[in-house]
Amino acid sequence: MSANNPVFQVLVPLNDQAVLGAGLPVTSLAVGQIGVFSYTTGLSQSAATIVNERAIFLAVGVDENGDGVVDTIATSAGTNIPRAYLDAYSFRCYNPERSHTVDITDFSNINCETTYSVKVEFRGNTQAYEMFGFNQFSKTFSVTTSCCGSGCACPDGDCNELAELLVNAVNADKDGIVLAQYIDYTTTPGTPIVVPAVDVAAWIAANPGLCLGVRLVTIPSKVYAYCNVPLKYYKNVQFKMLVSLLEPLNCDAVVATFAEPSFGEGQGKDIGWLEYEAGGYNGKPGPYRVGEMLGTAFTNFQRFSTNAGKYNQLNLHYSPESVGGWQEYKNKMNTIVAAQCTTGGSANTTFNGLLPILDAFFAVEGYEAMDPVLANCDCEDVVYTSDYNDPTEDGLG
């Protein structure tokens, strides 16, 4: 018999506050403040005092009516988090979404009155997989250069005309999942520069005999840009492109990936969906989360994240056991703490106070400390990897 889905809760501390100090009851929590409490005494804990505890719970002060006063307390899933029944203890840094960027360069031997085609296959996007299954999801962009002859615009063929035709064809696509740009890869080898469309004519005039390249940049699906929680949730909204040059362009141009895609972690939209799902367990709004009349999600679920927010996530998975009469129960629980990511990981006040307390609690069971991981977190959109030093590998962000 398979295990049940874990009952889970999402706790979102607000405004990067310090963790509640030791020896205080839950009523001492400020709005949006988190604390770690003994399940035995109900008092808040520190890294020094928590080592003597066997079970704890997490709590956040909640202001329900916007008057700046704590009205209720949001707690971790279940009645307590028993140290002996912890299954997983992990920490995930915020990771920004990043588009897949592919450059098409080195146009050569371009002829007039010739059709050139670029085929782009899109992978990785959850919504596309749901719609097309194992069928290939691709688009082919075909353009034909100007006519031959003395009376034509470019009788000998022009690489920059081909670049303009391809950019216009891609950007005219109504689905809008890929953007085409012009790039100058010849005057700045290794670090191609995007040339705005309004500057293309001036660039061509200033660089006779040189060719512009074409950059393809994926645009993530916007299914989450909705006034309410979308009923269909897609975690991976970014695309991975497989770009193929069809004959004769396959012999007259070069394709290279400039920046690999990142599907993102800790986006505000993702945390919001988790809070919506958790509403089925915490009673806000309860197991029925979709209105029968309109078929849209109820808006009165308890949400503290924002779509624009960036969040680091702490994950606790535990399976407390109990005995009732002749029955034994093992219940899977999951609590996620999502705190706003701040510039410079170690400067994050909330997690800088929370992680050492939990590290001390779970160290007895041999779990690796999560506090050192915090220093690796970075909230800047332009940073893709911690080893950002080579634009040919990491892109320009």
C-alpha positions as CSV (number, residue, x, y, z in Angstrom):
1,M,0.0,0.0,0.0
2,S,1.4,3.4,-1.0
3,A,2.0,6.2,1.5
4,N,-0.5,9.1,1.8
5,N,0.4,12.5,0.6
6,P,2.1,14.5,3.4
7,V,0.0,17.0,5.3
8,F,2.0,20.2,4.8
9,Q,2.1,23.8,5.9
10,V,3.9,26.8,4.4
11,L,5.2,29.4,6.9
12,V,6.3,32.8,5.4
13,P,8.0,35.1,7.9
14,L,7.7,38.7,6.9
15,N,10.2,41.6,6.6
16,D,13.3,39.6,7.4
17,Q,12.8,39.8,11.1
18,A,14.9,38.3,13.8
19,V,13.8,35.0,15.3
20,L,11.9,35.3,18.6
21,G,14.3,35.1,21.6
22,A,14.4,32.1,24.0
23,G,12.1,31.5,26.9
24,L,9.0,33.3,25.6
25,P,5.4,32.0,24.8
26,V,3.9,32.1,21.3
27,T,1.9,35.2,22.3
28,S,5.2,37.2,22.3
29,L,5.5,36.8,18.5
30,A,5.3,40.0,16.4
31,V,3.4,40.1,13.1
32,G,5.3,38.0,10.6
33,Q,7.9,36.9,13.2
34,I,8.9,33.2,13.4
35,G,9.9,31.3,16.5
36,V,11.0,27.8,17.4
37,F,9.1,26.4,20.4
38,S,9.3,23.4,22.8
39,Y,6.3,21.1,22.4
40,T,6.6,20.2,26.1
41,T,6.8,23.7,27.6
42,G,5.5,25.9,24.8
43,L,8.4,28.3,25.2
44,S,10.6,29.6,22.5
45,Q,14.1,28.0,22.1
46,S,17.7,29.0,21.3
47,A,20.5,26.9,19.9
48,A,21.7,26.4,23.5
49,T,18.4,25.3,25.0
50,I,16.9,23.2,22.2
51,V,19.4,20.4,22.5
52,N,17.4,19.1,25.5
53,E,14.1,19.0,23.6
54,R,12.6,15.9,22.0
55,A,9.9,17.6,20.0
56,I,9.3,21.2,18.7
57,F,7.0,23.3,16.6
58,L,7.4,26.4,14.5
59,A,5.0,29.4,14.7
60,V,4.6,32.7,12.9
61,G,2.5,35.6,14.2
62,V,-0.4,36.5,11.8
63,D,-2.3,39.8,11.5
64,E,-5.6,38.8,9.8
65,N,-7.2,42.3,9.6
66,G,-4.3,44.6,8.8
67,D,-4.3,46.5,12.1
68,G,-0.7,45.6,12.9
69,V,-1.7,43.3,15.8
70,V,-1.2,39.6,16.0
71,D,-4.6,37.9,15.7
72,T,-3.7,34.3,15.4
73,I,-0.7,32.0,15.0
74,A,0.3,29.9,12.0
75,T,2.1,26.7,13.1
76,S,4.0,23.9,11.4
77,A,2.2,20.9,10.1
78,G,0.9,18.5,12.7
79,T,1.0,19.0,16.5
80,N,4.8,18.7,16.7
81,I,8.1,17.9,14.9
82,P,9.6,15.0,16.7
83,R,13.4,14.9,16.3
84,A,13.5,11.1,16.2
85,Y,11.1,10.9,13.3
86,L,12.6,13.4,10.9
87,D,12.9,12.1,7.3
88,A,14.5,15.1,5.6
89,Y,16.1,18.4,6.5
90,S,17.2,20.5,3.6
91,F,17.6,24.1,2.4
92,R,17.1,25.6,-1.1
93,C,18.4,29.0,-2.2
94,Y,16.4,31.2,-4.4
95,N,17.4,30.7,-8.0
96,P,16.1,33.1,-10.7
97,E,14.5,32.0,-13.9
98,R,16.8,32.5,-16.8
99,S,16.0,32.3,-20.5
100,H,17.8,30.0,-22.9
101,T,19.9,32.1,-25.3
102,V,21.1,30.8,-28.6
103,D,23.2,32.8,-31.1
104,I,23.2,32.2,-34.9
105,T,26.3,33.8,-36.4
106,D,28.8,33.6,-39.2
107,F,26.5,34.0,-42.1
108,S,28.3,33.4,-45.3
109,N,27.6,32.7,-49.0
110,I,24.2,34.2,-48.7
111,N,22.4,34.2,-52.0
112,C,19.5,36.3,-53.4
113,E,16.2,34.6,-54.2
114,T,16.9,31.8,-51.7
115,T,14.8,30.5,-48.9
116,Y,16.6,30.0,-45.5
117,S,15.0,28.2,-42.6
118,V,15.6,27.8,-38.9
119,K,13.8,25.1,-36.9
120,V,13.4,25.5,-33.1
121,E,12.2,22.7,-30.9
122,F,11.0,23.6,-27.5
123,R,11.5,21.4,-24.5
124,G,11.4,21.6,-20.7
125,N,8.2,23.5,-20.3
126,T,5.6,21.6,-18.3
127,Q,2.6,23.1,-20.0
128,A,4.0,22.2,-23.5
129,Y,4.5,18.6,-22.4
130,E,0.9,18.4,-21.1
131,M,-0.5,19.7,-24.3
132,F,1.7,17.8,-26.8
133,G,2.8,14.7,-24.8
134,F,5.6,12.9,-26.7
135,N,4.9,14.8,-29.9
136,Q,7.6,17.3,-30.9
137,F,6.7,20.9,-30.1
138,S,8.6,23.0,-32.7
139,K,8.4,26.0,-35.0
140,T,10.1,26.6,-38.3
141,F,10.9,30.1,-39.4
142,S,11.5,30.5,-43.2
143,V,12.4,33.6,-45.1
144,T,13.4,34.3,-48.7
145,T,16.0,36.9,-49.6
146,S,15.4,39.6,-52.2
147,C,15.1,38.8,-55.9
148,C,18.1,38.6,-58.2
149,G,18.9,41.0,-61.0
150,S,20.2,44.4,-61.5
151,G,16.9,46.0,-60.6
152,C,16.6,44.3,-57.2
153,A,17.5,45.6,-53.8
154,C,20.4,43.2,-53.2
155,P,21.1,41.2,-56.3
156,D,24.2,39.5,-54.8
157,G,22.7,38.4,-51.5
158,D,23.3,40.2,-48.2
159,C,24.0,38.6,-44.8
160,N,22.5,41.5,-42.9
161,E,19.3,41.4,-45.0
162,L,19.0,37.7,-44.0
163,A,19.5,38.7,-40.3
164,E,16.7,41.3,-40.5
165,L,14.4,38.9,-42.2
166,L,14.9,36.2,-39.6
167,V,14.5,38.6,-36.7
168,N,11.3,40.0,-38.1
169,A,9.9,36.5,-38.8
170,V,10.6,35.2,-35.3
171,N,9.2,38.3,-33.6
172,A,6.0,38.2,-35.7
173,D,5.1,34.8,-34.2
174,K,1.9,35.2,-32.2
175,D,2.7,32.7,-29.6
176,G,5.5,35.0,-28.3
177,I,7.6,32.3,-26.6
178,V,10.9,33.3,-28.3
179,L,12.4,36.8,-28.9
180,A,14.9,37.5,-31.7
181,Q,17.6,40.2,-31.4
182,Y,20.5,41.5,-33.5
183,I,23.9,40.9,-32.1
184,D,27.3,42.3,-33.0
185,Y,29.7,39.3,-32.6
186,T,32.5,40.5,-34.9
187,T,33.8,43.8,-33.3
188,T,33.6,42.2,-29.8
189,P,34.6,38.5,-30.3
190,G,33.6,36.2,-27.5
191,T,31.2,38.8,-25.9
192,P,28.5,39.5,-28.4
193,I,26.6,42.7,-27.9
194,V,22.9,43.2,-28.6
195,V,22.3,45.9,-31.2
196,P,18.9,47.6,-30.9
197,A,16.7,47.5,-34.0
198,V,16.8,51.2,-34.3
199,D,20.6,51.2,-34.5
200,V,20.9,48.4,-37.1
201,A,21.1,50.7,-40.1
202,A,23.8,52.8,-38.5
203,W,25.8,49.7,-37.5
204,I,25.7,48.3,-41.1
205,A,26.8,51.7,-42.4
206,A,29.7,51.8,-39.9
207,N,30.8,48.2,-40.5
208,P,30.9,47.5,-44.2
209,G,31.6,43.9,-45.1
210,L,30.6,42.7,-41.6
211,C,27.6,40.6,-40.7
212,L,25.2,40.9,-37.8
213,G,24.1,37.7,-36.0
214,V,20.7,36.7,-34.6
215,R,20.0,35.9,-31.0
216,L,17.1,33.8,-29.9
217,V,15.9,34.2,-26.3
218,T,13.1,32.1,-24.8
219,I,10.2,33.9,-23.0
220,P,8.7,31.9,-20.1
221,S,5.0,31.0,-20.1
222,K,2.9,33.6,-18.4
223,V,0.2,31.2,-17.0
224,Y,0.9,32.5,-13.5
225,A,0.3,36.2,-14.5
226,Y,-3.3,35.9,-13.4
227,C,-5.5,37.9,-11.0
228,N,-6.1,34.8,-9.0
229,V,-4.3,31.5,-8.4
230,P,-4.3,29.6,-11.7
231,L,-6.2,26.3,-11.4
232,K,-3.5,24.6,-13.5
233,Y,-0.1,25.0,-12.0
234,Y,3.1,24.6,-14.0
235,K,6.4,24.5,-12.2
236,N,8.7,24.7,-15.2
237,V,7.6,27.7,-17.3
238,Q,10.9,28.2,-19.1
239,F,11.9,26.6,-22.3
240,K,15.0,24.8,-23.6
241,M,15.5,25.3,-27.3
242,L,17.0,22.9,-29.9
243,V,17.9,25.1,-32.8
244,S,18.5,23.5,-36.2
245,L,19.6,25.3,-39.4
246,L,18.0,23.8,-42.4
247,E,19.6,23.5,-45.8
248,P,21.3,25.6,-47.2
249,L,21.7,27.6,-44.0
250,N,23.2,24.7,-42.2
251,C,26.4,25.1,-44.3
252,D,26.4,28.9,-44.1
253,A,26.0,29.7,-40.4
254,V,26.9,28.6,-36.9
255,V,24.6,27.9,-33.9
256,A,26.0,28.2,-30.4
257,T,24.3,28.4,-26.9
258,F,25.2,31.6,-25.2
259,A,23.4,30.9,-21.9
260,E,21.7,27.8,-20.6
261,P,18.2,28.1,-19.2
262,S,17.3,28.1,-15.5
263,F,13.9,27.0,-14.4
264,G,13.9,28.9,-11.2
265,E,13.5,28.1,-7.5
266,G,11.7,30.1,-4.9
267,Q,9.7,32.3,-7.2
268,G,6.9,34.1,-5.5
269,K,4.3,32.5,-7.8
270,D,5.6,29.0,-6.7
271,I,5.4,29.8,-3.0
272,G,1.9,31.2,-3.5
273,W,0.7,28.0,-5.1
274,L,2.2,26.0,-2.2
275,E,0.3,28.2,0.2
276,Y,-2.9,27.7,-1.8
277,E,-2.4,23.9,-1.7
278,A,-1.6,24.0,2.0
279,G,-5.0,25.7,2.5
280,G,-6.6,22.3,2.1
281,Y,-4.9,21.2,5.2
282,N,-4.9,24.2,7.5
283,G,-8.6,25.0,7.0
284,K,-8.0,28.3,5.1
285,P,-10.2,27.9,3.0
286,G,-10.3,24.1,3.6
287,P,-10.5,21.0,1.3
288,Y,-12.8,22.8,-1.1
289,R,-10.7,25.4,-2.8
290,V,-12.6,26.0,-6.1
291,G,-15.9,27.8,-6.4
292,E,-18.7,25.6,-7.9
293,M,-20.4,28.6,-9.6
294,L,-17.5,30.2,-11.4
295,G,-14.9,27.4,-11.3
296,T,-12.2,29.7,-10.0
297,A,-10.0,29.4,-7.0
298,F,-11.2,30.8,-3.7
299,T,-9.3,34.0,-2.8
300,N,-9.6,33.7,0.9
301,F,-6.8,31.2,1.4
302,Q,-4.0,32.4,3.7
303,R,-1.2,33.8,1.6
304,F,1.7,35.9,2.7
305,S,4.1,35.6,-0.3
306,T,3.9,37.9,-3.3
307,N,4.4,37.1,-7.0
308,A,7.3,39.5,-7.1
309,G,9.0,38.0,-4.0
310,K,12.2,35.9,-4.0
311,Y,12.4,33.2,-1.3
312,N,14.9,30.8,0.2
313,Q,13.2,27.7,1.4
314,L,13.7,25.4,4.4
315,N,12.1,22.0,4.1
316,L,11.3,19.7,7.0
317,H,9.7,16.3,6.4
318,Y,8.8,14.1,9.3
319,S,6.7,11.1,10.1
320,P,5.4,11.0,13.7
321,E,4.0,7.7,14.9
322,S,1.2,7.1,17.4
323,V,-0.8,4.2,18.8
324,G,-4.5,4.3,19.4
325,G,-6.2,1.2,20.8
326,W,-5.0,-1.7,18.6
327,Q,-4.1,0.6,15.7
328,E,-0.7,2.1,14.9
329,Y,-0.4,5.3,12.8
330,K,2.5,6.8,10.9
331,N,1.6,10.2,9.5
332,K,3.7,12.0,6.9
333,M,4.1,15.7,7.6
334,N,5.9,18.5,5.7
335,T,6.6,22.0,6.7
336,I,8.2,24.6,4.4
337,V,9.6,27.9,5.7
338,A,9.9,30.4,2.9
339,A,11.6,33.6,3.9
340,Q,12.3,36.6,1.7
341,C,15.7,36.3,0.1
342,T,18.0,39.3,0.9
343,T,21.1,40.4,-0.9
344,G,24.1,38.5,0.5
345,G,23.0,35.2,1.9
346,S,24.6,35.5,5.3
347,A,22.9,38.9,5.8
348,N,19.5,37.2,5.9
349,T,18.3,37.9,9.4
350,T,15.5,35.4,9.6
351,F,17.3,32.4,8.4
352,N,20.5,33.5,10.1
353,G,18.7,33.1,13.4
354,L,16.5,30.1,12.5
355,L,19.0,27.7,11.0
356,P,21.5,27.6,13.9
357,I,18.6,26.7,16.3
358,L,17.3,23.9,14.0
359,D,20.9,22.7,13.2
360,A,21.5,22.2,17.0
361,F,18.2,20.3,17.3
362,F,18.8,17.9,14.5
363,A,22.5,17.4,15.0
364,V,21.8,14.8,17.6
365,E,20.2,12.6,14.8
366,G,23.3,13.2,12.6
367,Y,21.7,15.7,10.1
368,E,24.1,18.0,8.3
369,A,24.0,21.7,9.3
370,M,22.1,24.0,7.0
371,D,23.4,27.3,8.3
372,P,26.6,27.2,6.1
373,V,24.4,26.8,3.0
374,L,22.9,30.2,3.5
375,A,26.1,32.0,2.6
376,N,25.8,30.6,-0.9
377,C,22.4,32.1,-1.6
378,D,22.2,35.2,-3.8
379,C,19.1,37.1,-4.7
380,E,20.4,39.0,-7.8
381,D,18.6,38.2,-11.0
382,V,21.8,38.7,-13.1
383,V,23.7,35.9,-11.3
384,Y,23.2,32.4,-12.7
385,T,25.9,30.4,-11.0
386,S,28.3,31.1,-8.2
387,D,31.1,30.5,-10.7
388,Y,30.2,33.5,-12.9
389,N,33.4,34.5,-14.6
390,D,33.3,33.4,-18.2
391,P,30.7,35.1,-20.5
392,T,31.1,32.4,-23.1
393,E,30.0,29.8,-20.6
394,D,27.8,31.7,-18.3
395,G,26.4,34.4,-20.6
396,L,26.1,38.0,-19.7
397,G,23.1,37.6,-17.5
